[in-house]
Amino acid sequence: MLFLVLVSGMPLQAAAAPSVLVLGDSLSAAYGIPLEAGWVNLLRERIRSRDLPHEVVNASVSGETSRGGRERLPALLASHEPTIVLIELGGNDGLRGLPPARLRENLAAMARMSRDAGATPVLFEMRIPSNYGPAYTEAFTATFAAVAEAHEAPLVPFLLADFADDEDAFLDDGIHPTAASQPRILDTVWPHLAPLLGASKPSAARN
């Protein structure tokens, strides 16, 4: 989407629309469901339905880790020049037992890169199964809030929290949400993203 900008004494020039970059893993890459049914595409549709100018760039990759996102982010920032970066990473790190200190380092680096590029970072809280032990799971979950606070970034609560106990909300693997669950994920994200887009916080009933 392009907009015409009038500069005093100069002809009209096209200006690129602001963009939202989504840097995530399988939860944002619509794993196991049609891409158009994923919450990121639903976000794109909601933004358009509200006549907001933002484009949505989905750079999510199934299986991605915080390290992988950290390595890919500089090129993505240079290419898309986003105004907002949604960082939905860390779940795969937790499942692999990555030390929370290293996760924090990677998340903090991505938040700094985003700020340095003129974009607002938004952190997404992640959780892992309790069988990893209380000490690790608590330290892991706390990492996201700590980084968000340190970098004054909005923190989106765990995307699956509202339906984590509903088996029917997940694919057969018991990990990835169904297409029917995607609007509920978007409704978790939207209240934290809407103010950054210059939008109000309409009820979930309005698509």
Backbone as a chain_set.jsonl record, in Angstrom:
{"seq": "MLFLVLVSGMPLQAAAAPSVLVLGDSLSAAYGIPLEAGWVNLLRERIRSRDLPHEVVNASVSGETSRGGRERLPALLASHEPTIVLIELGGNDGLRGLPPARLRENLAAMARMSRDAGATPVLFEMRIPSNYGPAYTEAFTATFAAVAEAHEAPLVPFLLADFADDEDAFLDDGIHPTAASQPRILDTVWPHLAPLLGASKPSAARN", "coords": {"N": [[0.84, -1.182, 0.0], [0.574, 2.219, -0.897], [1.075, 5.678, -0.16], [0.31, 9.07, -0.994], [2.383, 11.785, -0.515], [2.469, 15.179, 0.199], [4.858, 17.534, -0.215], [5.881, 20.721, 0.675], [6.257, 22.879, -2.034], [7.206, 20.894, -3.625], [6.714, 18.1, -5.869], [4.122, 15.579, -5.626], [4.906, 12.621, -3.873], [5.35, 9.096, -3.588], [4.865, 7.321, -0.597], [5.941, 4.714, 1.463], [3.799, 2.41, 3.168], [3.434, 2.104, 6.745], [4.79, -0.712, 8.485], [4.194, -3.908, 10.049], [6.2, -6.232, 11.473], [6.289, -9.649, 11.86], [7.947, -11.844, 13.771], [8.299, -14.987, 14.277], [7.587, -18.385, 15.41], [6.311, -21.689, 14.757], [3.755, -21.199, 15.778], [3.02, -18.788, 14.772], [3.395, -19.186, 12.13], [1.338, -20.566, 11.062], [1.247, -23.383, 11.292], [0.321, -26.542, 10.095], [-2.21, -25.794, 9.267], [-4.269, -24.008, 6.858], [-2.533, -21.256, 5.428], [-3.865, -18.836, 5.222], [-5.66, -18.992, 7.264], [-4.343, -18.584, 9.592], [-3.422, -16.745, 12.607], [-1.894, -14.486, 12.062], [-2.527, -13.742, 9.455], [-5.185, -13.208, 9.912], [-4.876, -11.006, 11.519], [-3.868, -9.224, 9.634], [-6.158, -8.937, 8.054], [-7.899, -7.772, 9.908], [-6.677, -5.338, 10.405], [-6.941, -4.14, 7.892], [-9.725, -4.011, 7.747], [-10.266, -2.012, 9.506], [-9.369, 0.17, 8.265], [-6.725, 0.935, 8.653], [-3.347, 1.933, 7.979], [-1.273, 0.085, 7.979], [0.912, -2.466, 6.792], [1.337, -6.015, 6.986], [3.989, -8.112, 7.637], [4.89, -11.342, 7.509], [7.345, -13.073, 8.896], [7.718, -15.488, 10.045], [8.9, -18.756, 10.991], [8.502, -22.18, 11.095], [9.691, -24.054, 13.838], [11.597, -22.236, 14.541], [14.081, -20.613, 16.583], [15.123, -18.48, 19.352], [17.716, -17.714, 18.866], [17.943, -18.138, 16.106], [16.067, -16.275, 15.185], [17.289, -13.943, 16.07], [19.542, -13.905, 14.449], [18.409, -13.61, 11.932], [17.031, -11.225, 12.043], [18.39, -8.633, 11.552], [18.628, -8.394, 8.691], [15.956, -8.502, 7.981], [14.935, -6.205, 9.16], [16.317, -4.267, 7.72], [15.318, -4.734, 5.176], [12.481, -4.481, 5.316], [11.909, -2.314, 6.951], [10.261, -1.966, 9.372], [7.719, -0.548, 11.549], [6.822, -1.656, 13.817], [7.755, -4.525, 15.66], [6.902, -7.753, 16.18], [7.794, -10.091, 18.433], [7.69, -13.279, 18.608], [8.961, -15.646, 19.909], [10.931, -18.277, 21.42], [9.653, -20.457, 22.514], [10.544, -22.899, 21.359], [13.134, -22.852, 22.263], [12.786, -23.268, 24.987], [11.73, -25.878, 24.991], [13.956, -27.228, 24.255], [15.551, -26.901, 26.376], [17.161, -24.625, 26.699], [19.337, -22.507, 28.494], [17.866, -20.038, 30.591], [19.245, -17.588, 30.778], [20.6, -17.341, 28.35], [18.475, -17.265, 26.603], [17.312, -14.879, 27.429], [19.334, -13.108, 26.669], [19.237, -13.321, 23.865], [16.601, -12.445, 23.307], [16.71, -9.859, 24.337], [18.625, -8.75, 22.651], [17.242, -8.739, 20.21], [15.199, -6.971, 20.835], [16.685, -4.633, 21.229], [17.844, -4.301, 18.674], [15.528, -3.782, 17.199], [14.618, -1.364, 18.345], [16.807, 0.267, 17.728], [16.506, 0.387, 15.025], [14.38, 2.003, 14.765], [11.924, 0.894, 15.329], [9.16, -0.341, 17.283], [9.507, -2.815, 19.66], [7.65, -5.759, 20.449], [7.088, -8.076, 22.888], [6.363, -11.558, 23.19], [4.986, -13.6, 25.562], [6.066, -16.846, 26.486], [5.404, -20.265, 27.317], [6.213, -23.429, 28.816], [5.799, -27.039, 29.15], [5.075, -28.335, 32.449], [6.634, -30.461, 33.198], [9.282, -29.953, 32.913], [10.31, -29.172, 35.218], [9.886, -27.162, 38.158], [11.725, -25.07, 38.787], [13.121, -24.491, 36.404], [10.972, -23.967, 34.589], [9.704, -21.759, 35.762], [11.758, -19.848, 35.756], [12.168, -19.666, 33.029], [9.659, -18.688, 32.017], [9.563, -16.233, 33.35], [11.517, -14.803, 32.088], [10.587, -13.466, 29.796], [8.89, -11.387, 30.676], [10.779, -9.959, 32.085], [12.586, -9.064, 30.118], [10.841, -7.549, 28.557], [10.146, -5.525, 30.375], [12.648, -4.356, 30.861], [13.217, -3.236, 28.406], [11.128, -1.607, 27.941], [8.927, -2.58, 26.507], [5.811, -3.648, 25.124], [4.101, -6.512, 26.473], [2.778, -9.43, 25.35], [0.45, -11.707, 26.61], [0.721, -15.304, 27.135], [-0.067, -16.993, 24.215], [-1.743, -19.236, 24.036], [-3.079, -19.502, 26.364], [-5.817, -19.123, 26.997], [-7.139, -21.338, 26.039], [-5.708, -23.595, 26.638], [-6.311, -25.944, 27.999], [-8.173, -27.205, 26.506], [-8.641, -29.827, 24.569], [-9.754, -30.066, 22.044], [-9.107, -27.77, 20.801], [-6.724, -28.001, 19.608], [-4.468, -29.386, 17.137], [-3.888, -32.819, 16.087], [-1.399, -33.314, 17.164], [-1.401, -32.157, 19.605], [-0.151, -29.833, 20.259], [-0.098, -27.67, 18.427], [-2.367, -25.08, 17.563], [-5.712, -25.347, 16.23], [-7.339, -24.269, 13.15], [-9.718, -23.105, 13.904], [-9.091, -22.044, 16.349], [-7.549, -19.848, 15.921], [-8.703, -17.166, 15.742], [-9.044, -16.665, 18.459], [-6.463, -16.488, 19.347], [-5.643, -14.163, 18.026], [-7.294, -12.35, 19.341], [-6.056, -12.262, 21.767], [-3.682, -11.017, 21.176], [-4.404, -8.538, 20.019], [-5.368, -6.381, 21.869], [-2.961, -5.424, 22.91], [-1.529, -4.64, 20.755], [-3.109, -2.857, 19.302], [-3.058, -0.126, 20.391], [-0.542, 0.707, 19.491], [-0.893, 0.81, 16.831], [-2.453, 2.924, 16.53], [-5.082, 2.479, 16.891], [-8.303, 2.005, 18.372], [-9.564, -0.024, 21.086], [-11.527, -2.157, 20.142], [-14.34, -4.333, 20.68], [-14.085, -7.935, 20.745], [-16.023, -8.933, 19.152], [-16.243, -7.466, 16.892], [-14.861, -8.069, 13.874]], "CA": [[0.0, 0.0, 0.0], [1.364, 3.433, -0.99], [0.361, 6.9, 0.125], [0.903, 10.235, -1.616], [2.772, 12.774, 0.469], [2.699, 16.473, -0.405], [5.918, 18.315, 0.405], [5.754, 22.102, 0.207], [7.13, 23.266, -3.129], [7.701, 19.715, -4.33], [5.621, 17.284, -6.384], [3.675, 14.461, -4.804], [5.767, 11.442, -3.911], [4.766, 7.925, -2.929], [5.511, 6.916, 0.648], [5.584, 3.349, 1.829], [2.963, 2.271, 4.348], [4.12, 1.515, 7.893], [4.631, -2.165, 8.48], [4.322, -4.716, 11.263], [6.969, -7.436, 11.186], [6.039, -10.743, 12.803], [9.097, -12.749, 13.814], [7.818, -16.03, 15.163], [7.815, -19.799, 15.099], [5.172, -22.368, 14.143], [2.497, -20.631, 16.242], [2.712, -17.657, 13.898], [3.574, -19.619, 10.744], [0.139, -21.329, 10.679], [1.637, -24.789, 11.127], [-0.713, -27.562, 10.023], [-3.488, -25.24, 8.825], [-4.055, -23.1, 5.719], [-1.854, -20.026, 5.816], [-4.815, -17.725, 5.341], [-6.436, -19.154, 8.49], [-3.491, -18.282, 10.731], [-3.746, -15.497, 13.3], [-1.201, -13.355, 11.453], [-3.35, -13.293, 8.332], [-6.386, -12.603, 10.491], [-4.446, -9.673, 11.928], [-3.812, -8.424, 8.408], [-7.531, -8.632, 7.656], [-8.487, -6.857, 10.883], [-6.09, -4.021, 10.154], [-7.577, -3.599, 6.695], [-11.135, -3.733, 8.029], [-10.317, -0.768, 10.276], [-8.789, 1.223, 7.421], [-5.407, 1.329, 9.144], [-2.435, 1.899, 6.835], [-0.158, -0.833, 8.178], [1.071, -3.763, 6.146], [1.839, -7.05, 7.892], [4.999, -8.981, 7.029], [5.05, -12.529, 8.345], [8.657, -13.702, 8.71], [7.765, -16.617, 10.978], [9.382, -20.024, 10.454], [8.282, -23.289, 12.022], [10.911, -24.566, 14.44], [12.549, -21.153, 14.795], [14.536, -20.369, 17.947], [15.496, -17.082, 19.573], [18.992, -17.479, 18.19], [17.669, -18.012, 14.679], [15.427, -14.991, 14.967], [18.307, -12.905, 16.273], [20.419, -13.891, 13.283], [17.671, -13.185, 10.744], [16.374, -9.935, 12.21], [18.998, -7.464, 10.899], [18.267, -8.331, 7.272], [14.525, -8.215, 7.886], [14.768, -4.794, 9.491], [16.828, -3.486, 6.594], [14.487, -4.954, 3.999], [11.078, -4.081, 5.473], [11.832, -1.072, 7.716], [8.997, -1.977, 10.109], [7.512, 0.371, 12.66], [6.546, -2.528, 14.965], [8.268, -5.885, 15.503], [6.305, -8.707, 17.109], [8.792, -11.146, 18.668], [7.014, -14.469, 19.148], [9.998, -16.678, 19.882], [11.388, -18.767, 22.714], [9.046, -21.736, 22.852], [11.423, -23.999, 20.966], [14.291, -22.805, 23.154], [12.398, -23.912, 26.231], [11.586, -27.318, 24.78], [15.316, -27.768, 24.119], [16.259, -26.692, 27.629], [18.135, -23.547, 26.628], [19.416, -21.74, 29.741], [17.128, -18.775, 30.52], [20.147, -16.447, 30.578], [20.874, -17.223, 26.916], [17.227, -16.813, 25.996], [17.191, -13.452, 27.728], [20.308, -12.391, 25.833], [18.737, -13.271, 22.489], [15.413, -11.595, 23.254], [17.147, -8.483, 24.553], [19.31, -8.313, 21.431], [16.226, -8.441, 19.2], [14.519, -5.744, 21.251], [17.602, -3.516, 20.965], [17.921, -4.118, 17.228], [14.287, -3.168, 16.746], [14.651, 0.037, 18.78], [17.838, 0.981, 16.965], [16.012, 0.563, 13.657], [13.226, 2.886, 14.803], [10.697, 0.125, 15.487], [8.757, -0.706, 18.634], [9.442, -4.267, 19.847], [6.582, -6.313, 21.277], [7.475, -9.421, 23.306], [5.294, -12.518, 23.428], [5.31, -14.553, 26.618], [5.987, -18.253, 26.146], [5.403, -21.206, 28.435], [6.558, -24.808, 28.477], [5.164, -27.999, 30.075], [5.592, -28.335, 33.825], [7.547, -31.585, 33.451], [10.668, -29.499, 32.857], [10.694, -28.838, 36.588], [9.432, -25.814, 38.524], [12.789, -24.06, 38.762], [13.379, -24.084, 35.023], [9.79, -23.389, 33.957], [9.466, -20.426, 36.318], [12.803, -18.955, 35.249], [11.912, -19.508, 31.598], [8.521, -17.793, 31.811], [9.883, -14.899, 33.872], [12.449, -14.139, 31.181], [9.895, -12.604, 28.835], [8.479, -10.169, 31.376], [11.989, -9.218, 32.458], [13.098, -8.374, 28.924], [9.86, -6.533, 28.179], [10.275, -4.4, 31.303], [13.946, -3.707, 30.665], [13.234, -2.51, 27.134], [9.887, -0.839, 27.857], [8.186, -3.146, 25.383], [4.58, -4.34, 25.496], [4.21, -7.96, 26.628], [1.553, -10.162, 25.042], [0.373, -12.936, 27.403], [0.848, -16.57, 26.414], [-1.1, -17.045, 23.187], [-2.629, -20.384, 24.156], [-3.541, -19.599, 27.755], [-7.272, -19.157, 27.115], [-7.715, -22.629, 25.649], [-4.664, -24.615, 26.79], [-6.87, -27.189, 28.545], [-9.195, -27.697, 25.584], [-7.99, -30.695, 23.587], [-10.336, -29.852, 20.724], [-8.562, -26.536, 20.242], [-5.406, -28.304, 19.059], [-4.331, -30.452, 16.147], [-3.636, -34.141, 16.675], [-0.127, -33.342, 17.897], [-1.633, -31.631, 20.931], [0.72, -28.67, 20.46], [-0.421, -26.555, 17.548], [-3.796, -24.764, 17.55], [-6.481, -25.543, 15.007], [-7.755, -23.051, 12.475], [-10.804, -22.506, 14.683], [-8.523, -21.374, 17.522], [-6.742, -18.69, 15.525], [-9.283, -15.89, 16.167], [-8.825, -16.478, 19.894], [-5.084, -16.019, 19.477], [-5.631, -12.762, 17.623], [-7.931, -11.555, 20.385], [-5.064, -12.098, 22.83], [-2.663, -10.08, 20.686], [-4.933, -7.253, 19.578], [-5.391, -5.28, 22.852], [-1.606, -4.928, 23.154], [-1.03, -4.085, 19.501], [-3.982, -1.795, 18.804], [-2.588, 1.241, 20.688], [0.633, 1.02, 18.682], [-1.373, 1.045, 15.471], [-3.311, 4.097, 16.543], [-6.462, 1.999, 16.864], [-8.957, 1.829, 19.664], [-9.645, -1.419, 21.477], [-12.895, -2.6, 19.941], [-14.664, -5.649, 21.217], [-13.698, -9.047, 19.884], [-17.113, -9.258, 18.27], [-15.978, -6.813, 15.603], [-13.773, -8.83, 13.27]], "C": [[0.88, 1.238, 0.0], [0.484, 4.64, -0.727], [1.085, 8.054, -0.552], [1.169, 11.288, -0.557], [3.084, 14.08, -0.243], [3.742, 17.225, 0.404], [5.873, 19.707, -0.186], [6.771, 22.398, -0.883], [7.663, 22.111, -3.937], [6.515, 18.908, -4.831], [5.268, 16.169, -5.417], [4.622, 13.279, -4.987], [5.085, 10.3, -3.169], [5.568, 7.573, -1.687], [5.031, 5.529, 1.031], [4.739, 3.338, 3.091], [3.787, 1.743, 5.505], [3.855, 0.022, 7.928], [4.83, -2.771, 9.865], [5.048, -5.996, 10.876], [6.7, -8.465, 12.272], [7.188, -11.731, 12.698], [8.754, -13.851, 14.804], [8.189, -17.425, 14.718], [6.537, -20.403, 14.532], [3.827, -21.803, 14.577], [2.065, -19.455, 15.377], [2.84, -18.013, 12.423], [2.424, -20.48, 10.249], [0.452, -22.798, 10.416], [0.403, -25.695, 11.12], [-2.081, -27.076, 9.591], [-3.229, -24.358, 7.606], [-3.47, -21.775, 6.188], [-2.832, -18.882, 6.043], [-5.654, -17.811, 6.61], [-5.648, -18.787, 9.735], [-3.784, -16.922, 11.343], [-3.05, -14.287, 12.678], [-1.989, -12.836, 10.25], [-4.644, -12.671, 8.825], [-6.079, -11.191, 11.003], [-4.412, -8.743, 10.727], [-5.221, -7.997, 7.982], [-8.182, -7.648, 8.616], [-7.958, -5.443, 10.677], [-6.742, -3.37, 8.94], [-9.019, -3.209, 6.963], [-11.311, -2.445, 8.815], [-9.667, 0.406, 9.533], [-7.497, 1.782, 7.998], [-4.388, 1.133, 8.015], [-1.39, 0.795, 6.867], [-0.245, -2.093, 7.323], [1.624, -4.741, 7.181], [2.778, -7.963, 7.126], [5.215, -10.158, 7.968], [6.362, -13.225, 8.012], [8.83, -14.888, 9.648], [8.17, -17.906, 10.276], [9.141, -21.11, 11.493], [9.615, -23.824, 12.532], [11.919, -23.5, 14.807], [12.857, -21.009, 16.285], [14.869, -18.892, 18.114], [16.828, -16.761, 18.904], [18.789, -17.292, 16.694], [17.017, -16.684, 14.347], [16.408, -13.845, 15.094], [19.208, -12.794, 15.055], [19.713, -13.353, 12.039], [17.188, -11.746, 10.818], [17.069, -8.768, 11.506], [18.61, -7.318, 9.434], [16.796, -7.989, 7.094], [14.239, -6.747, 8.191], [15.204, -3.905, 8.325], [15.902, -3.57, 5.384], [13.098, -4.33, 4.128], [10.881, -2.773, 6.235], [10.527, -0.987, 8.518], [8.931, -0.891, 11.173], [7.249, -0.396, 13.957], [7.114, -3.905, 14.659], [7.664, -6.767, 16.583], [7.249, -9.898, 17.244], [8.137, -12.312, 19.389], [7.975, -15.651, 19.051], [10.375, -17.087, 21.306], [10.815, -20.108, 23.083], [9.936, -22.921, 22.524], [12.7, -24.027, 21.789], [13.986, -23.534, 24.457], [12.291, -25.42, 26.096], [12.943, -27.997, 24.631], [16.151, -27.543, 25.376], [17.322, -25.613, 27.582], [18.163, -22.791, 27.96], [18.682, -20.408, 29.603], [18.017, -17.557, 30.273], [20.451, -16.243, 29.096], [19.628, -16.78, 26.165], [17.056, -15.314, 26.208], [18.141, -12.635, 26.858], [19.801, -12.242, 24.414], [17.529, -12.348, 22.361], [15.798, -10.124, 23.408], [17.838, -7.928, 23.315], [18.306, -7.946, 20.349], [15.454, -7.178, 19.55], [15.39, -4.527, 20.952], [17.7, -3.235, 19.469], [16.685, -3.386, 16.706], [14.27, -1.686, 17.1], [15.649, 0.84, 17.944], [17.403, 1.256, 15.531], [14.773, 1.455, 13.604], [11.894, 2.185, 14.946], [10.417, -0.154, 16.959], [8.719, -2.22, 18.761], [8.267, -4.64, 20.747], [6.965, -7.748, 21.599], [6.246, -10.287, 23.533], [5.753, -13.498, 24.502], [5.15, -15.987, 26.106], [5.984, -19.1, 27.416], [5.763, -22.595, 27.915], [5.9, -25.743, 29.486], [5.854, -28.04, 31.431], [6.582, -29.46, 34.098], [9.012, -31.219, 33.266], [11.178, -29.089, 34.235], [10.337, -27.412, 36.93], [10.51, -24.747, 38.428], [13.024, -23.555, 37.34], [12.171, -23.399, 34.408], [9.51, -21.982, 34.48], [10.497, -19.423, 35.809], [12.591, -18.658, 33.772], [10.8, -18.492, 31.363], [8.836, -16.369, 32.247], [10.789, -14.108, 32.942], [11.752, -13.125, 30.28], [9.454, -11.288, 29.474], [9.691, -9.31, 31.728], [12.542, -8.428, 31.28], [12.137, -7.268, 28.502], [9.984, -5.306, 29.077], [11.571, -3.625, 31.061], [13.976, -2.841, 29.414], [11.947, -1.738, 26.886], [9.062, -1.274, 26.649], [6.887, -3.77, 25.881], [4.823, -5.846, 25.574], [2.859, -8.593, 26.372], [1.526, -11.442, 25.88], [0.448, -14.173, 26.518], [-0.344, -16.78, 25.488], [-2.132, -18.144, 23.389], [-3.294, -20.485, 25.526], [-5.05, -19.783, 27.856], [-7.878, -20.516, 26.768], [-6.722, -23.785, 25.808], [-5.206, -25.958, 27.274], [-7.934, -27.805, 27.654], [-8.538, -28.523, 24.481], [-8.496, -30.444, 22.171], [-9.791, -28.595, 20.05], [-7.222, -26.757, 19.554], [-5.47, -29.387, 17.992], [-4.01, -31.759, 16.855], [-2.336, -34.211, 17.455], [-0.265, -32.785, 19.308], [-0.831, -30.378, 21.248], [0.248, -27.458, 19.678], [-1.935, -26.328, 17.461], [-4.438, -25.025, 16.189], [-6.796, -24.198, 14.364], [-8.84, -22.33, 13.276], [-10.299, -21.744, 15.897], [-7.804, -20.076, 17.183], [-7.378, -17.339, 15.882], [-9.082, -15.614, 17.655], [-7.392, -16.015, 20.161], [-5.004, -14.53, 19.12], [-6.241, -11.875, 18.7], [-7.033, -11.394, 21.606], [-4.036, -11.043, 22.447], [-3.208, -8.67, 20.536], [-4.922, -6.147, 20.643], [-4.022, -4.668, 23.114], [-1.013, -4.263, 21.916], [-1.813, -2.864, 19.045], [-3.493, -0.39, 19.151], [-1.385, 1.659, 19.851], [0.251, 1.325, 17.24], [-2.202, 2.325, 15.37], [-4.765, 3.728, 16.484], [-7.013, 1.968, 18.272], [-8.961, 0.345, 19.991], [-11.09, -1.906, 21.35], [-13.104, -3.99, 20.482], [-14.28, -6.722, 20.218], [-14.789, -9.389, 18.883], [-16.955, -8.597, 16.906], [-14.731, -7.428, 14.999], [-12.592, -7.954, 12.901]], "O": [[1.823, 1.329, 0.786], [-0.708, 4.63, -1.032], [2.309, 8.039, -0.678], [0.276, 11.641, 0.213], [3.876, 14.097, -1.185], [3.528, 17.518, 1.58], [5.832, 19.867, -1.406], [7.973, 22.205, -0.703], [8.481, 22.305, -4.837], [5.42, 19.015, -4.28], [6.03, 15.859, -4.502], [5.073, 12.981, -6.092], [4.328, 10.529, -2.226], [6.798, 7.531, -1.72], [3.844, 5.221, 0.928], [4.938, 4.162, 3.984], [4.748, 1.006, 5.284], [2.82, -0.449, 7.456], [5.529, -2.225, 10.719], [4.562, -6.76, 10.042], [6.865, -8.187, 13.46], [7.377, -12.375, 11.666], [8.897, -13.68, 16.014], [8.979, -17.627, 13.796], [5.756, -19.699, 13.891], [2.85, -21.908, 13.835], [0.874, -19.164, 15.267], [2.44, -17.233, 11.559], [2.497, -21.06, 9.165], [-0.019, -23.38, 9.439], [-0.442, -25.626, 12.013], [-3.026, -27.864, 9.548], [-2.082, -23.995, 7.346], [-3.868, -21.242, 7.224], [-2.649, -18.062, 6.943], [-6.289, -16.831, 7.002], [-6.218, -18.688, 10.821], [-4.333, -16.043, 10.678], [-3.567, -13.173, 12.76], [-2.102, -11.626, 10.054], [-5.146, -11.717, 8.23], [-6.922, -10.298, 10.926], [-4.875, -7.605, 10.801], [-5.446, -6.848, 7.601], [-8.939, -6.777, 8.187], [-8.708, -4.471, 10.765], [-7.057, -2.18, 8.964], [-9.49, -2.187, 6.463], [-12.388, -1.849, 8.797], [-9.448, 1.478, 10.097], [-7.208, 2.969, 7.848], [-4.564, 0.246, 7.18], [-0.688, 0.587, 5.877], [-1.307, -2.692, 7.154], [2.296, -4.341, 8.131], [2.411, -8.522, 6.093], [5.675, -9.982, 9.096], [6.482, -13.884, 6.979], [9.951, -15.249, 10.004], [7.83, -18.124, 9.113], [9.538, -20.964, 12.649], [10.551, -24.022, 11.758], [12.989, -23.814, 15.33], [12.0, -21.252, 17.135], [14.895, -18.141, 17.139], [17.031, -15.644, 18.428], [19.383, -16.402, 16.084], [17.364, -16.041, 13.357], [16.365, -12.889, 14.319], [19.596, -11.69, 14.672], [20.34, -12.717, 11.192], [16.96, -11.111, 9.788], [16.373, -7.958, 10.895], [18.295, -6.215, 8.988], [16.429, -7.27, 6.165], [13.394, -6.126, 7.545], [14.541, -2.922, 7.993], [15.727, -2.592, 4.658], [12.591, -3.727, 3.182], [9.803, -2.182, 6.175], [9.768, -0.031, 8.356], [9.955, -0.385, 11.634], [7.426, 0.137, 15.052], [6.978, -4.404, 13.542], [7.896, -6.546, 17.772], [7.476, -10.627, 16.279], [8.04, -12.33, 20.616], [7.811, -16.536, 18.212], [10.165, -16.34, 22.261], [11.409, -20.837, 23.878], [10.065, -23.846, 23.326], [13.287, -25.089, 21.997], [14.8, -24.306, 24.964], [12.714, -26.158, 26.985], [13.067, -29.202, 24.854], [17.314, -27.942, 25.438], [18.289, -25.668, 28.342], [17.105, -22.468, 28.499], [18.856, -19.715, 28.601], [17.589, -16.599, 29.63], [20.55, -15.107, 28.633], [19.712, -16.012, 25.207], [16.702, -14.578, 25.287], [17.767, -11.57, 26.365], [19.915, -11.171, 23.819], [17.442, -11.561, 21.418], [15.281, -9.257, 22.703], [17.653, -6.76, 22.97], [18.49, -6.953, 19.645], [15.095, -6.401, 18.665], [14.892, -3.506, 20.478], [17.647, -2.082, 19.042], [16.789, -2.484, 15.875], [13.948, -0.847, 16.259], [15.357, 1.955, 17.512], [17.853, 2.212, 14.9], [14.183, 1.647, 12.541], [10.845, 2.788, 14.718], [11.336, -0.197, 17.778], [7.965, -2.866, 18.033], [7.938, -3.919, 21.689], [7.149, -8.557, 20.689], [5.215, -9.809, 24.008], [6.79, -14.146, 24.359], [4.205, -16.293, 25.379], [6.502, -18.688, 28.454], [5.631, -22.885, 26.726], [5.485, -25.303, 30.558], [7.058, -27.81, 31.541], [7.293, -29.433, 35.102], [9.891, -32.064, 33.439], [12.338, -28.706, 34.391], [10.468, -26.526, 36.085], [10.223, -23.622, 38.021], [13.114, -22.351, 37.102], [12.315, -22.357, 33.769], [9.117, -21.106, 33.71], [10.157, -18.289, 35.471], [12.808, -17.534, 33.319], [10.975, -17.543, 30.598], [8.427, -15.41, 31.593], [10.825, -12.879, 33.003], [12.284, -12.042, 30.035], [9.621, -10.216, 28.893], [9.628, -8.082, 31.674], [12.921, -7.265, 31.423], [12.567, -6.176, 28.132], [9.933, -4.175, 28.595], [11.581, -2.394, 31.059], [14.677, -1.83, 29.368], [11.695, -1.272, 25.775], [8.57, -0.449, 25.878], [6.867, -4.363, 26.959], [5.645, -6.389, 24.837], [1.898, -8.325, 27.093], [2.499, -12.196, 25.86], [0.261, -14.095, 25.304], [-1.494, -16.747, 25.927], [-3.277, -18.002, 22.961], [-3.997, -21.456, 25.806], [-5.52, -20.527, 28.718], [-9.006, -20.81, 27.162], [-6.882, -24.832, 25.182], [-4.619, -27.001, 26.985], [-8.534, -28.819, 28.012], [-7.942, -27.965, 23.56], [-7.746, -30.594, 21.207], [-9.999, -28.389, 18.854], [-6.648, -25.828, 18.986], [-6.4, -30.192, 17.951], [-3.876, -31.796, 18.078], [-2.18, -35.073, 18.319], [0.649, -32.923, 20.122], [-0.832, -29.912, 22.387], [0.201, -26.348, 20.207], [-2.697, -27.282, 17.304], [-3.79, -24.933, 15.146], [-6.557, -23.139, 14.944], [-8.877, -21.1, 13.32], [-11.006, -20.885, 16.422], [-7.487, -19.291, 18.077], [-6.654, -16.433, 16.294], [-8.965, -14.458, 18.064], [-7.143, -15.245, 21.089], [-4.374, -13.744, 19.828], [-5.756, -10.77, 18.944], [-7.234, -10.474, 22.399], [-3.577, -10.273, 23.29], [-2.533, -7.705, 20.894], [-4.489, -5.038, 20.329], [-3.934, -3.504, 23.503], [-0.111, -3.431, 22.015], [-1.243, -1.939, 18.467], [-3.509, 0.478, 18.278], [-1.227, 2.839, 19.536], [0.98, 2.01, 16.522], [-2.596, 2.749, 14.283], [-5.602, 4.536, 16.082], [-6.262, 1.911, 19.246], [-8.41, -0.456, 19.236], [-11.789, -2.049, 22.354], [-12.15, -4.732, 20.714], [-14.163, -6.471, 19.018], [-14.529, -10.053, 17.88], [-17.459, -9.093, 15.898], [-13.647, -7.311, 15.57], [-11.593, -8.45, 12.381]]}, "num_chains": 1, "name": "protein.A"}
